[in-house]
Amino acid sequence: MKQRLLAVALSIGLIGTTLPAPARANDELGGGHKSKHVLLISIDGMHAVDYENCVASNTCPTLAALGKTGVNYTRTTTSRPSDSFPGLMALVTGGSPRTVGAFYDVAYDRVLAPPKVATGNQLPGGDCVVGQIHRNSDGSTGTETEYEEGNEFDETQLNGRPAPAKSALDLIDGNVTSINPDRLIRDPFNNCQPVYSWNFVRTNTIFGVIHAAGGYTAWSDKHAAYASVSGPTGTNQPSNLDDYYSPEVNSLQIVLPGLTTANGFDCGKLVPNGNDWTTDFDAIKCNDQLKVNGILNQIHGRTHLGTSKAPVPVAFGMDFQAVSVGEKLIEPKSAVRTDANAGGYEDAQGTPRPKMLGQIQYVDAAIGQMVAALKAEGLFDSTTIIVTAKHGQSPIDPNRFFPIPGNSGNNGMPPSAVLLPPNPNLLPPVYSDPTNGLGIAEDDISQIWLADASRTGDAVTALENAATAIGLGQIYFGASLNTLFNPPGVPNNPGPCCFLRPGGDPRTPDIVVIPNVGVVYTGSLAKQSEHGGYAWDDTNVMLLVSNPHIQARTMHSFVETAQVAPTILKLLGLDPNALDAVRAEGTPVLPGLDTDR
């Protein structure tokens, strides 16, 4: 019975392509050639060269068509680090981790306290003393931070909540009600209250500005914690978002009868492999399609599940995971990558293998569904579509992939291993705690927070002495780190979580290790690339801004994804300087958006 109800929910509640058109929403935010709506799409992992190649090969007709009335920026760089969390926040705040305070999904804060109970990823719980910086057993301060699936009540479930679901729709409806406050880190200077992700970030976002101007807002993403796009509210609700949807990407795969992806895969015929949605080329398309259908419902004047009428959002959008998974995944797992079992690329110029090409074609078809819905509702001319990516993926060249520790006896080790027992222990005790399932986050970057900052020199020396083992490319610390971020340290006068105090930034790492290009800190047989680092393949992503009134052109000047946020406000006729990070960092709008067509 549950499966039959789910089929009905997916075929009626989510597809929604024939729902009646709503009244035109929030027209007062537009005017002339100003857009009335902005649809922001992040194709996570989509490099600038991926867009160039698919247009040249006629394999992404929707993106190619959008490019005919759009500006294509070929030298776009993401946030550094190029992780999903700082990458997403750059897109919606206009700022870098220096201002926004988001360094990684899993990072560290020298003031905050651990969660009340262990997270789903086994970040240990601990104590919190009101009015005092959290002290660890070795005298170091702070806690590891986590803003991903581990914050949810049950991250194995698509809706992030304990089974059984209340209804078929509830089964697929991940949102902020999935968040377990006892699994959130806590703020000793706010009565040890849990720090929700939207209050963890230090600056406002486009959604806050637009919401304050009376605009209806919506976003869809891979974790409930990514409601951080709301920006600070001071409450346990991301109130700058009117509609948020997050079918958990790291939940266990389930059959989704009645759901068909944009390229025709029947998710009712998915054969779950016992793992999460990122471990199968078709499964990740099904997870993405849930969000796509949520966007379609919003275009048709409904909430994301299609159950209630709502205004068409002024600003809305989603992330796609299909391309990112397509770049990384080897399935079935094997030490040998072939066209039959691997995504990724054939060569250094980014020629996609068949499975990788299929992921790009799926995303193109899904965006095509959105374009068709906008046209059906008479909204296409008044909507600007921005397609970019939170991050890229490295390496593109399959010959450069070098896993450490790897699976072929290369005697390598990640940087954290150099600084943990049996070597001199220079890291906070949470990293050597055997109950900590998170460990330190190391992908193709290693950010290191030391127990004692006065021993930064000792740690750097140890890492330099292990250069071959860790695949060392470059180390940032001290002055070289301070050109990128605020100086690290414990504030002299700590206050609520979201405000920097003189004396040091409690979130800035002491050391950032950038390995040689192609090095990924992994022993997995199912992975062939990663992101997070500063390499060109990590940071050079596609960026296309399209509207029928825009004069098509290609821009080769360097721009950043952080410029998307002020550009969105400008397109809507709002003041880009209403964004805290734009004022702090001087982030300009994107150049070349001539609307005199």
ZADOLO-407537 format. One record per residue (C-alpha): residue number from 1; x, y, z. Coordinates in steps of 0.05 Angstrom, whole numbers, plus 32768, in hexadecimal, padded with zeros to 4 digits. Last residue first. Layout:
N
NUM / X / Y / Z
...
// end
This chain:
597
597 / 816E / 8366 / 7DE1
596 / 8187 / 839D / 7E0E
595 / 8191 / 8372 / 7E4C
594 / 81DD / 8375 / 7E4F
593 / 81F7 / 8349 / 7E88
592 / 8241 / 8352 / 7E79
591 / 825E / 8354 / 7EBF
590 / 8247 / 832C / 7EFC
589 / 8236 / 8356 / 7F39
588 / 8270 / 836B / 7F65
587 / 8285 / 834F / 7FA9
586 / 82A1 / 8386 / 7FD3
585 / 82B4 / 8357 / 800C
584 / 828F / 8375 / 8047
583 / 8257 / 8396 / 8020
582 / 824B / 8359 / 7FF5
581 / 8250 / 832D / 8032
580 / 8218 / 8353 / 8056
579 / 81E9 / 8350 / 801A
578 / 81BD / 838E / 8014
577 / 81F6 / 83A9 / 7FE9
576 / 81D8 / 8382 / 7FAE
575 / 819C / 83B2 / 7FB0
574 / 815D / 8395 / 7F92
573 / 8143 / 839B / 7F4A
572 / 813C / 8350 / 7F42
571 / 8177 / 834B / 7F13
570 / 81A1 / 8373 / 7F45
569 / 818E / 8343 / 7F7D
568 / 81A2 / 8307 / 7F54
567 / 81E4 / 832A / 7F40
566 / 81F5 / 8336 / 7F89
565 / 81F0 / 82EB / 7F96
564 / 8211 / 82D2 / 7F56
563 / 8251 / 82F9 / 7F63
562 / 8265 / 82C4 / 7F97
561 / 826B / 8294 / 7F5D
560 / 82AA / 82B9 / 7F4A
559 / 82C0 / 82DE / 7F0B
558 / 82FF / 82DE / 7EE1
557 / 82F7 / 82FE / 7E9D
556 / 82E7 / 82D0 / 7E63
555 / 829F / 82E5 / 7E56
554 / 8276 / 82C3 / 7E20
553 / 823C / 82E9 / 7E03
552 / 81F1 / 82E6 / 7DF8
551 / 81CB / 8328 / 7E01
550 / 819B / 831D / 7E3B
549 / 8150 / 832A / 7E31
548 / 813E / 82E0 / 7E27
547 / 8160 / 82D1 / 7E6A
546 / 819E / 82A8 / 7E7A
545 / 81D8 / 82AE / 7EAB
544 / 8209 / 8275 / 7EA0
543 / 8241 / 8262 / 7ED0
542 / 8268 / 8222 / 7EC7
541 / 829C / 820F / 7EFB
540 / 82E6 / 821B / 7F04
539 / 82F2 / 820D / 7F4E
538 / 8301 / 81C3 / 7F59
537 / 831F / 81B7 / 7F13
536 / 834A / 81F5 / 7F1C
535 / 8365 / 81DB / 7F5E
534 / 8351 / 81FE / 7FA0
533 / 8336 / 81C2 / 7FC6
532 / 82F2 / 81AC / 7FDC
531 / 82E3 / 817A / 7FA5
530 / 82EC / 8130 / 7F97
529 / 8301 / 8100 / 7F60
528 / 8305 / 80B6 / 7F50
527 / 82D9 / 8096 / 7F86
526 / 82BB / 8050 / 7F8D
525 / 82FA / 802C / 7FA1
524 / 82FF / 8057 / 7FE0
523 / 8341 / 8062 / 8003
522 / 833A / 80AD / 8001
521 / 8361 / 80EE / 8007
520 / 835E / 8104 / 7FBF
519 / 839E / 8118 / 7F9A
518 / 8391 / 812D / 7F52
517 / 83B4 / 8170 / 7F56
516 / 83E8 / 816E / 7F8E
515 / 83CC / 8178 / 7FD3
514 / 83B2 / 81BA / 7FF1
513 / 83BB / 81BA / 803D
512 / 8399 / 81F2 / 8063
511 / 83B4 / 8202 / 80A8
510 / 8399 / 8226 / 80E5
509 / 8351 / 821F / 80CE
508 / 8324 / 825C / 80D2
507 / 82E5 / 824F / 80FC
506 / 82F6 / 8271 / 813E
505 / 830B / 82B1 / 811A
504 / 8340 / 82D5 / 8142
503 / 834B / 8307 / 817A
502 / 8313 / 8338 / 816A
501 / 82CD / 8319 / 8168
500 / 82A9 / 82FC / 812C
499 / 825E / 82F4 / 8132
498 / 8233 / 82B9 / 8120
497 / 823B / 828E / 815D
496 / 8224 / 82BF / 8191
495 / 825D / 82E0 / 81B8
494 / 82A6 / 82D5 / 81C3
493 / 82D0 / 830E / 81DF
492 / 8319 / 82FF / 81D1
491 / 8308 / 82D2 / 8197
490 / 832D / 8290 / 8191
489 / 835A / 828C / 8155
488 / 8362 / 828A / 810A
487 / 8373 / 82C9 / 80E1
486 / 8339 / 82DA / 80B4
485 / 833D / 82B8 / 8070
484 / 8361 / 82B8 / 802E
483 / 839C / 82E8 / 8038
482 / 839E / 82CF / 8080
481 / 83B1 / 8289 / 8069
480 / 83F2 / 82A2 / 8048
479 / 8401 / 82CB / 8087
478 / 83FB / 8290 / 80B6
477 / 83EC / 824F / 8093
476 / 83E0 / 8236 / 804D
475 / 8404 / 81F7 / 8036
474 / 840E / 81E3 / 7FEE
473 / 8414 / 81A4 / 7FC3
472 / 841D / 816D / 7FF5
471 / 840F / 8126 / 7FDE
470 / 8405 / 8111 / 8027
469 / 843C / 80DC / 8027
468 / 846B / 8105 / 7FFC
467 / 8465 / 8143 / 8028
466 / 846D / 8120 / 806A
465 / 84A5 / 814D / 8082
464 / 847C / 8189 / 806A
463 / 8441 / 8171 / 8094
462 / 846C / 8169 / 80D2
461 / 848A / 81AE / 80C8
460 / 8445 / 81CD / 80BF
459 / 842D / 81AD / 80FF
458 / 8469 / 81C5 / 8127
457 / 8460 / 820C / 810B
456 / 8416 / 820B / 811E
455 / 8428 / 81F9 / 8165
454 / 8411 / 823B / 8183
453 / 83CC / 822B / 8165
452 / 83C1 / 81F6 / 819A
451 / 838C / 81C1 / 818C
450 / 8396 / 81CD / 8142
449 / 8360 / 81D7 / 810D
448 / 8375 / 81B8 / 80CA
447 / 8354 / 81C0 / 8086
446 / 8369 / 8188 / 8057
445 / 8358 / 818D / 800D
444 / 8349 / 815B / 7FD6
443 / 8318 / 813A / 8007
442 / 832B / 8140 / 8050
441 / 82F5 / 814D / 8085
440 / 8311 / 8139 / 80C9
439 / 82F2 / 80FD / 80EA
438 / 82A7 / 80F6 / 80E2
437 / 829B / 80B4 / 8107
436 / 82B4 / 80CF / 8149
435 / 82B0 / 8096 / 817A
434 / 82FB / 8088 / 8175
433 / 830A / 80CF / 818D
432 / 834B / 80E4 / 816C
431 / 832B / 811D / 8145
430 / 82FF / 8133 / 8180
429 / 833F / 813B / 81A9
428 / 8354 / 817B / 8186
427 / 838F / 8172 / 8156
426 / 83DA / 8174 / 8164
425 / 83E5 / 812D / 817B
424 / 842E / 811D / 816F
423 / 842E / 80DF / 8141
422 / 840F / 809F / 815C
421 / 83E1 / 80C5 / 8161
420 / 83C7 / 80FE / 8135
419 / 83EB / 8134 / 810F
418 / 8406 / 810D / 80D4
417 / 83C4 / 80E7 / 80CE
416 / 83A0 / 812A / 80C3
415 / 83CA / 8136 / 8084
414 / 83AD / 80F8 / 8062
413 / 83DB / 80BC / 805A
412 / 8401 / 809D / 8021
411 / 8425 / 805A / 801F
410 / 8413 / 8050 / 7FD6
409 / 83F8 / 800A / 7FE6
408 / 83C5 / 8004 / 7FAE
407 / 8385 / 8016 / 7FD1
406 / 838D / 8060 / 7FDB
405 / 83A9 / 8083 / 8018
404 / 83A6 / 80B2 / 7FF3
403 / 8385 / 80AC / 7FAF
402 / 83AA / 80C6 / 7F71
401 / 837F / 80DB / 7F37
400 / 83AB / 80FE / 7F03
399 / 839F / 80CC / 7ECB
398 / 8354 / 80D7 / 7ECF
397 / 835D / 8120 / 7EB9
396 / 8321 / 8144 / 7ED7
395 / 8341 / 8142 / 7F1C
394 / 831F / 8160 / 7F42
393 / 82D6 / 8174 / 7F47
392 / 82B2 / 81B7 / 7F3F
391 / 828D / 81DC / 7F76
390 / 824C / 81FF / 7F87
389 / 8239 / 81FE / 7F3D
388 / 821B / 822D / 7F0A
387 / 81DA / 8237 / 7EE4
386 / 81B5 / 8279 / 7EEC
385 / 8170 / 827E / 7ECD
384 / 8151 / 82C3 / 7EC9
383 / 8105 / 82C1 / 7EC9
382 / 80D8 / 82F6 / 7EAA
381 / 80DC / 82DA / 7E63
380 / 80D0 / 8293 / 7E7B
379 / 8094 / 82A1 / 7EA8
378 / 805A / 8295 / 7E78
377 / 8044 / 8259 / 7EA1
376 / 8052 / 8227 / 7E69
375 / 8094 / 824A / 7E5A
374 / 80AB / 8242 / 7EA2
373 / 8096 / 81F9 / 7EA2
372 / 80BD / 81EC / 7E61
371 / 80FB / 820D / 7E7F
370 / 80F5 / 81E2 / 7EBD
369 / 80EE / 81A2 / 7E95
368 / 812A / 81B6 / 7E6C
367 / 8151 / 81BE / 7EAD
366 / 8141 / 8174 / 7EB8
365 / 8158 / 8162 / 7E71
364 / 819A / 8186 / 7E7B
363 / 81A3 / 8163 / 7EBE
362 / 8197 / 811F / 7E9D
361 / 81C7 / 812F / 7E64
360 / 81FE / 8140 / 7E96
359 / 81F4 / 80FF / 7EBB
358 / 81F3 / 80D7 / 7E7A
357 / 8235 / 80F7 / 7E65
356 / 8254 / 80DE / 7EA5
355 / 823C / 8097 / 7E98
354 / 8257 / 809A / 7E50
353 / 829B / 80B5 / 7E64
352 / 82A0 / 8100 / 7E5F
351 / 82D6 / 8122 / 7E35
350 / 82F2 / 8154 / 7E67
349 / 8330 / 816D / 7E43
348 / 835D / 8146 / 7E72
347 / 8343 / 8103 / 7E5A
346 / 830E / 80CD / 7E5E
345 / 82E4 / 80EF / 7E94
344 / 82BC / 80DC / 7ED1
343 / 8289 / 80A5 / 7ED6
342 / 829F / 805E / 7EE0
341 / 8288 / 8016 / 7EDA
340 / 827F / 8006 / 7E90
339 / 82AB / 803D / 7E73
338 / 82E3 / 8021 / 7E9E
337 / 8306 / 8034 / 7EDE
336 / 8331 / 7FFD / 7EFD
335 / 8338 / 7FF8 / 7F49
334 / 82EF / 7FE4 / 7F49
333 / 82AE / 7FF6 / 7F6B
332 / 8270 / 7FE6 / 7F42
331 / 8269 / 8021 / 7F3B
330 / 82A1 / 8054 / 7F36
329 / 8284 / 8098 / 7F49
328 / 82A7 / 80DB / 7F4C
327 / 8293 / 8101 / 7F0D
326 / 824E / 80E4 / 7F07
325 / 8241 / 80F2 / 7F51
324 / 8250 / 813B / 7F45
323 / 8227 / 813A / 7F06
322 / 81E9 / 811B / 7F27
321 / 81EB / 8146 / 7F66
320 / 81BF / 817F / 7F4C
319 / 81B3 / 81BC / 7F78
318 / 8173 / 81E3 / 7F7D
317 / 814E / 8223 / 7F6C
316 / 8125 / 825D / 7F84
315 / 8121 / 82A9 / 7F84
314 / 80E0 / 82CE / 7F76
313 / 80BB / 828F / 7F86
312 / 807A / 8280 / 7F60
311 / 8045 / 828E / 7F94
310 / 8027 / 8252 / 7FB9
309 / 7FEF / 8220 / 7FB1
308 / 7FF3 / 81E2 / 7FDB
307 / 8003 / 8197 / 7FD2
306 / 8034 / 819C / 7F98
305 / 806C / 817D / 7FC0
304 / 8098 / 81BB / 7FB7
303 / 8061 / 81ED / 7FC5
302 / 8035 / 8201 / 7F8A
301 / 8032 / 8239 / 7F57
300 / 8044 / 8212 / 7F18
299 / 808D / 8229 / 7F1D
298 / 808D / 820E / 7F64
297 / 8074 / 81CB / 7F4E
296 / 80AA / 81C7 / 7F19
295 / 80DE / 81D8 / 7F4D
294 / 80C6 / 819F / 7F7A
293 / 80C8 / 8171 / 7F3E
292 / 8111 / 8183 / 7F35
291 / 811D / 8175 / 7F7F
290 / 8100 / 812F / 7F7A
289 / 8126 / 8127 / 7F39
288 / 8168 / 8130 / 7F5C
287 / 815C / 80F3 / 7F87
286 / 8147 / 80CB / 7F4A
285 / 8185 / 80E3 / 7F24
284 / 81B0 / 80CD / 7F60
283 / 8192 / 8087 / 7F5B
282 / 81A4 / 8081 / 7F11
281 / 81EF / 8089 / 7F18
280 / 81F3 / 8062 / 7F5A
279 / 8219 / 8070 / 7F9A
278 / 8202 / 80B7 / 7FA6
277 / 81BB / 80A1 / 7FB9
276 / 81D2 / 807E / 7FF8
275 / 81E2 / 8035 / 8002
274 / 81BB / 7FF4 / 8004
273 / 81C0 / 7FEA / 7FB9
272 / 8178 / 7FFF / 7FAA
271 / 815F / 7FE2 / 7F68
270 / 813C / 801C / 7F45
269 / 8100 / 8005 / 7F1E
268 / 80D0 / 8037 / 7F3D
267 / 8103 / 806C / 7F2D
266 / 80F1 / 8063 / 7EE3
265 / 8129 / 8085 / 7EBB
264 / 810C / 80B1 / 7E83
263 / 813F / 80E9 / 7E7A
262 / 8119 / 811A / 7EA7
261 / 8114 / 80E5 / 7EDD
260 / 80D6 / 80BC / 7EE8
259 / 80B5 / 80B7 / 7F2D
258 / 8076 / 808B / 7F32
257 / 8098 / 8057 / 7F5D
256 / 80D2 / 8071 / 7F86
255 / 80FA / 8035 / 7F9E
254 / 8127 / 8046 / 7FD8
253 / 8170 / 805A / 7FDE
252 / 818B / 8066 / 8024
251 / 8193 / 80AE / 803A
250 / 81D0 / 80D5 / 8025
249 / 81AB / 8100 / 7FF3
248 / 8176 / 8115 / 8025
247 / 8138 / 8130 / 8002
246 / 8141 / 817A / 8013
245 / 8109 / 81AA / 8004
244 / 8101 / 81F1 / 801E
243 / 80C5 / 8220 / 8011
242 / 80BB / 8265 / 802F
241 / 8105 / 826F / 803D
240 / 8119 / 82AD / 8065
239 / 80FB / 828A / 80A2
238 / 8131 / 8256 / 80A8
237 / 8111 / 823E / 80EA
236 / 8132 / 8231 / 812D
235 / 8138 / 827C / 8139
234 / 816D / 82B2 / 8134
233 / 815D / 82BA / 80EA
232 / 81A1 / 82B5 / 80CB
231 / 81A7 / 82A3 / 8082
230 / 8171 / 827D / 805C
229 / 81A6 / 8259 / 8033
228 / 81B6 / 8232 / 8072
227 / 817A / 8208 / 805D
226 / 81B5 / 81DE / 8049
225 / 81AF / 81B9 / 808B
224 / 8173 / 8192 / 8070
223 / 81A4 / 8171 / 803F
222 / 81A6 / 816A / 7FF3
221 / 8186 / 81AB / 7FDD
220 / 8146 / 81CF / 7FCA
219 / 8138 / 821A / 7FD1
218 / 80FC / 8248 / 7FD5
217 / 80EC / 8292 / 7FDD
216 / 80AE / 82BF / 7FD9
215 / 80BF / 8308 / 7FD3
214 / 80A7 / 833E / 8004
213 / 80E6 / 8368 / 8005
212 / 80FC / 8345 / 8045
211 / 80F6 / 8303 / 8022
210 / 8123 / 831C / 7FEA
209 / 8159 / 8333 / 8019
208 / 8156 / 82F4 / 8044
207 / 8156 / 82C7 / 8007
206 / 8191 / 82EC / 7FE9
205 / 81B8 / 82DB / 8028
204 / 81CA / 82FA / 806B
203 / 820D / 82F1 / 808C
202 / 822C / 82C9 / 80C5
201 / 8219 / 8282 / 80B3
200 / 820C / 8257 / 80F0
199 / 81C6 / 8274 / 80F7
198 / 81AF / 8253 / 80B6
197 / 81D2 / 8213 / 80CB
196 / 81AC / 820E / 810D
195 / 81D7 / 8219 / 814A
194 / 81B8 / 81F4 / 8184
193 / 81AE / 8220 / 81C3
192 / 81E5 / 821E / 81F7
191 / 81C7 / 825C / 8219
190 / 81DD / 8287 / 81DD
189 / 8225 / 8292 / 81F0
188 / 8232 / 8247 / 81F9
187 / 821A / 823C / 81B1
186 / 820A / 81F4 / 81A1
185 / 821B / 81C1 / 816A
184 / 81DE / 81A0 / 814D
183 / 81CA / 8157 / 8159
182 / 819A / 8169 / 8191
181 / 8176 / 8198 / 8161
180 / 8162 / 815D / 8135
179 / 8157 / 8178 / 80EF
178 / 8125 / 8153 / 80C4
177 / 80F1 / 818A / 80D0
176 / 811F / 81B3 / 80A4
175 / 8108 / 818E / 8065
174 / 8107 / 8148 / 8048
173 / 80C3 / 8137 / 802A
172 / 80CB / 80F4 / 8009
171 / 80AA / 80C8 / 803D
170 / 807B / 8100 / 8051
169 / 805B / 80FB / 800C
168 / 804B / 80B2 / 8017
167 / 802F / 80C1 / 805B
166 / 8042 / 80C4 / 80A5
165 / 8086 / 80A6 / 8096
164 / 809B / 8068 / 80BD
163 / 80D3 / 8075 / 80C6
162 / 80FE / 80A8 / 80EC
161 / 8109 / 80EB / 80C9
160 / 813B / 8101 / 8095
159 / 8106 / 8101 / 805E
158 / 812E / 80D0 / 8033
157 / 813D / 80A6 / 8071
156 / 8184 / 808F / 8083
155 / 8192 / 80D4 / 80A0
154 / 8164 / 80C7 / 80DB
153 / 8157 / 8102 / 8109
152 / 8182 / 812F / 80DE
151 / 81C3 / 8152 / 80F0
150 / 81ED / 811A / 80D4
149 / 81D5 / 812B / 808D
148 / 8201 / 8168 / 8087
147 / 8215 / 81A4 / 80B2
146 / 824B / 818A / 80E2
145 / 8279 / 81B2 / 810F
144 / 82B5 / 8197 / 8136
143 / 82B7 / 81B7 / 817A
142 / 82D6 / 81F0 / 81A1
141 / 8312 / 81FA / 81CE
140 / 8353 / 81D7 / 81DE
139 / 8362 / 81C8 / 8227
138 / 8371 / 817E / 821C
137 / 832D / 8166 / 8234
136 / 8308 / 8199 / 8209
135 / 82EF / 81DE / 821D
134 / 82B1 / 81FF / 81FF
133 / 82B5 / 824A / 8205
132 / 828D / 825E / 8242
131 / 824C / 8284 / 824B
130 / 821F / 8248 / 8253
129 / 8246 / 8207 / 825B
128 / 823D / 81D3 / 8224
127 / 824C / 8189 / 822C
126 / 8258 / 8154 / 81F8
125 / 823C / 812D / 81BD
124 / 8269 / 8107 / 818F
123 / 8268 / 8112 / 8143
122 / 824C / 80CE / 8133
121 / 8234 / 80D8 / 80EB
120 / 81EC / 80D8 / 8104
119 / 8200 / 810B / 8137
118 / 8214 / 80FA / 817E
117 / 81EA / 811A / 81B4
116 / 81E8 / 8161 / 81D3
115 / 8211 / 817C / 8199
114 / 8258 / 8194 / 81A6
113 / 8267 / 81DB / 81BF
112 / 8279 / 821A / 8199
111 / 82B7 / 8245 / 81A3
110 / 82F0 / 8229 / 8179
109 / 82C3 / 8216 / 813E
108 / 82D4 / 81DC / 8110
107 / 82C4 / 81BF / 80CB
106 / 8295 / 818C / 80AD
105 / 8268 / 81A9 / 8077
104 / 82A2 / 81D6 / 8067
103 / 82BD / 821D / 8073
102 / 827D / 8244 / 8081
101 / 828D / 8284 / 80A8
100 / 8269 / 82B4 / 8079
99 / 829E / 82EA / 807A
98 / 82E0 / 82C6 / 8073
97 / 82BB / 828A / 8058
96 / 82AF / 82B2 / 8018
95 / 8274 / 82DF / 8008
94 / 823F / 82F0 / 7FD4
93 / 820A / 82D3 / 8003
92 / 81E2 / 82A3 / 7FD8
91 / 8216 / 8286 / 7FA9
90 / 824F / 828B / 7FDC
89 / 8224 / 8265 / 800E
88 / 821C / 822B / 7FDD
87 / 8267 / 8226 / 7FD1
86 / 8277 / 822D / 801B
85 / 8249 / 81F1 / 8029
84 / 8257 / 81C8 / 7FEA
83 / 82A2 / 81C9 / 7FF1
82 / 82CF / 81F3 / 7FC5
81 / 82FB / 820E / 7FFC
80 / 8301 / 8241 / 7FDE
79 / 82C0 / 8259 / 7FBF
78 / 82B4 / 824D / 7F75
77 / 82DA / 8269 / 7F3A
76 / 82BD / 827E / 7EF8
75 / 82EA / 8283 / 7EBB
74 / 82BB / 8271 / 7E82
73 / 8281 / 82A0 / 7E93
72 / 8247 / 8292 / 7E63
71 / 8217 / 82CC / 7E5B
70 / 81D2 / 82B9 / 7E43
69 / 819E / 82B8 / 7E0C
68 / 81BF / 8284 / 7DDF
67 / 81DC / 8264 / 7E1D
66 / 8197 / 824E / 7E34
65 / 8191 / 8227 / 7DF3
64 / 81D3 / 8204 / 7DFF
63 / 81BE / 81F3 / 7E46
62 / 817E / 81D4 / 7E2C
61 / 81A0 / 81B0 / 7DF2
60 / 81D4 / 818D / 7E1D
59 / 81F4 / 8158 / 7DF0
58 / 8201 / 8183 / 7DB3
57 / 824C / 8171 / 7DB5
56 / 8263 / 81BA / 7DB9
55 / 822E / 81CA / 7DEE
54 / 8242 / 818D / 7E17
53 / 828C / 819E / 7E12
52 / 8286 / 81E7 / 7E26
51 / 8258 / 81D7 / 7E60
50 / 8286 / 81A1 / 7E7A
49 / 82C2 / 81D0 / 7E70
48 / 82A3 / 8203 / 7E9F
47 / 82A0 / 81CB / 7ED2
46 / 825F / 81AE / 7EED
45 / 826F / 818E / 7F31
44 / 822E / 81A3 / 7F53
43 / 81FC / 81B8 / 7F1E
42 / 81E4 / 81F4 / 7F47
41 / 81A4 / 8213 / 7F2B
40 / 818A / 8258 / 7F3D
39 / 8146 / 826B / 7F22
38 / 813C / 82B6 / 7F26
37 / 80F6 / 82D5 / 7F22
36 / 80DA / 8319 / 7F10
35 / 8116 / 832B / 7EE7
34 / 8127 / 8373 / 7ED8
33 / 811E / 8384 / 7E8F
32 / 80EB / 83B9 / 7EA0
31 / 80D3 / 83AC / 7EE7
30 / 80DC / 8377 / 7F1C
29 / 80D3 / 8372 / 7F67
28 / 808C / 838E / 7F62
27 / 8077 / 8351 / 7F3B
26 / 8077 / 8326 / 7F7A
25 / 8050 / 82EC / 7F5C
24 / 8028 / 82E8 / 7F1D
23 / 7FE8 / 82C3 / 7F2F
22 / 7FF1 / 8279 / 7F2E
21 / 7FED / 824B / 7EF1
20 / 7FC4 / 820C / 7EF8
19 / 7FE8 / 81C9 / 7F03
18 / 7FF9 / 81A2 / 7EC5
17 / 8043 / 8195 / 7ED1
16 / 8038 / 817E / 7F1A
15 / 806B / 8146 / 7F1A
14 / 8071 / 8145 / 7F66
13 / 802C / 813B / 7F83
12 / 800D / 8114 / 7F4A
11 / 803F / 80DF / 7F32
10 / 8069 / 80E0 / 7F70
9 / 8030 / 80DF / 7FA1
8 / 800A / 80A9 / 7F7A
7 / 8048 / 807E / 7F78
6 / 8053 / 8089 / 7FC2
5 / 800C / 8073 / 7FD0
4 / 8018 / 8032 / 7FA9
3 / 805A / 8026 / 7FCE
2 / 8038 / 8031 / 8012
1 / 8000 / 8000 / 8000
// end
